[in-house]
């Protein structure tokens, strides 16, 4: 279930932190897919550092709260403007919501940060050729 999903990407700091949280503080049987308890954990942390906001964005995304995820990914991009993968993630969420013009701008920004970001290259090409995602 959730631990299997987290284990898919062990290089992601957020997943490692949440996995540690689950093993130490939250019993998995009380979690649905990415329960509000995890979101609440990240919201309680002070001060909000880059990593905390990124983990909160991921938690919102996994919990299906896409608007809140987008808001927090935007906060992260303002704090760390050199992480093209975060712009790419934000662009994908915007595109999935049908906000194609916004997504295109975000993918362009991802490529400004890292011209070799293949995910952003593919997504931008798809948006520009099909007009959708």
C-alpha positions as CSV (number, residue, x, y, z in Angstrom):
1,X,0.0,0.0,0.0
2,X,1.5,3.3,1.0
3,X,4.9,2.0,2.0
4,X,5.1,0.2,-1.3
5,X,4.4,3.4,-3.1
6,X,7.0,5.2,-1.1
7,X,9.5,2.5,-1.8
8,X,9.2,3.2,-5.5
9,X,11.4,6.2,-5.3
10,X,13.9,5.9,-2.4
11,X,16.1,8.7,-3.8
12,X,13.4,11.2,-3.1
13,X,14.1,12.9,0.3
14,X,10.4,13.6,0.8
15,X,9.5,9.9,0.5
16,X,12.3,8.9,2.9
17,X,11.1,11.3,5.5
18,X,7.5,10.3,5.2
19,X,8.5,6.6,5.2
20,X,10.4,7.2,8.4
21,X,7.4,9.1,9.8
22,X,5.2,6.2,9.0
23,X,7.5,3.6,10.6
24,X,7.9,5.7,13.8
25,X,4.8,7.7,14.4
26,X,1.8,6.7,12.3
27,X,0.3,3.2,12.1
28,X,-0.2,2.4,8.5
29,X,-3.6,0.8,9.1
30,X,-5.0,4.3,9.8
31,X,-3.9,5.7,6.5
32,X,-5.9,5.7,3.3
33,X,-3.7,6.5,0.3
34,X,-1.8,9.5,1.7
35,X,-3.8,10.4,4.7
36,X,-4.5,13.9,6.1
37,X,-2.3,12.9,9.0
38,X,0.8,13.1,6.8
39,X,-0.4,16.5,5.4
40,X,-1.1,17.7,8.9
41,X,2.4,16.6,10.0
42,X,4.0,18.8,7.4
43,X,1.7,21.7,8.1
44,X,2.7,21.7,11.8
45,X,6.4,21.9,11.2
46,X,7.9,25.4,11.8
47,X,9.6,27.2,10.3
48,X,8.5,26.1,6.8
49,X,11.7,25.3,5.0
50,X,12.0,24.3,1.4
51,X,12.0,20.6,2.1
52,X,8.9,20.9,4.3
53,X,6.9,22.8,1.7
54,X,8.0,20.3,-1.0
55,X,6.9,17.4,1.2
56,X,3.6,19.1,1.9
57,X,3.1,19.6,-1.9
58,X,3.8,15.9,-2.5
59,X,1.4,14.9,0.3
60,X,-1.4,17.1,-1.1
61,X,-0.8,15.7,-4.6
62,X,-0.9,12.1,-3.4
63,X,-4.0,12.9,-1.3
64,X,-5.7,14.3,-4.5
65,X,-5.8,17.9,-3.3
66,X,-4.3,19.2,-6.5
67,X,-5.0,22.9,-6.1
68,X,-3.2,22.9,-2.7
69,X,-0.4,20.9,-4.3
70,X,0.0,23.4,-7.0
71,X,0.0,26.3,-4.6
72,X,2.8,24.7,-2.6
73,X,4.8,23.7,-5.6
74,X,4.6,27.4,-6.6
75,X,5.9,28.4,-3.2
76,X,8.8,26.0,-3.6
77,X,9.7,27.4,-7.0
78,X,9.9,30.8,-5.5
79,X,12.3,29.5,-2.8
80,X,14.5,27.3,-5.1
81,X,14.4,28.6,-8.6
82,X,17.2,26.2,-9.8
83,X,15.3,22.9,-9.5
84,X,13.8,22.1,-12.9
85,X,12.2,18.9,-11.7
86,X,9.9,20.9,-9.4
87,X,8.9,23.2,-12.3
88,X,8.3,20.0,-14.3
89,X,6.0,18.5,-11.6
90,X,4.1,21.8,-11.3
91,X,3.7,21.9,-15.1
92,X,2.3,18.3,-15.2
93,X,-0.3,19.1,-12.6
94,X,-1.4,22.2,-14.4
95,X,-1.6,20.3,-17.6
96,X,-3.7,17.6,-16.0
97,X,-6.1,20.2,-14.9
98,X,-6.4,21.6,-18.4
99,X,-4.5,24.8,-17.6
100,X,-2.4,24.4,-20.7
101,X,-1.2,28.0,-21.1
102,X,0.1,28.1,-17.5
103,X,1.6,24.6,-17.9
104,X,3.5,25.7,-21.0
105,X,5.0,28.7,-19.2
106,X,6.1,26.5,-16.4
107,X,7.7,23.9,-18.8
108,X,9.6,26.8,-20.5
109,X,10.8,27.9,-17.1
110,X,12.0,24.3,-16.3
111,X,14.0,24.3,-19.5
112,X,15.4,27.7,-18.7
113,X,16.8,26.2,-15.5
114,X,17.9,23.0,-17.2
115,X,17.8,22.7,-21.0
116,X,18.4,19.0,-20.7
117,X,15.2,18.3,-18.7
118,X,13.7,15.6,-21.0
119,X,10.4,15.4,-19.1
120,X,9.9,19.2,-19.7
121,X,11.0,18.9,-23.3
122,X,8.5,16.1,-24.0
123,X,5.7,17.7,-22.2
124,X,6.2,21.1,-23.9
125,X,6.4,19.4,-27.3
126,X,3.2,17.6,-26.6
127,X,1.4,20.7,-25.5
128,X,2.6,22.7,-28.5
129,X,1.8,20.0,-31.1
130,X,-1.6,18.8,-29.7
131,X,-2.7,21.8,-27.7
132,X,-3.5,19.6,-24.8
133,X,-1.8,17.1,-22.5
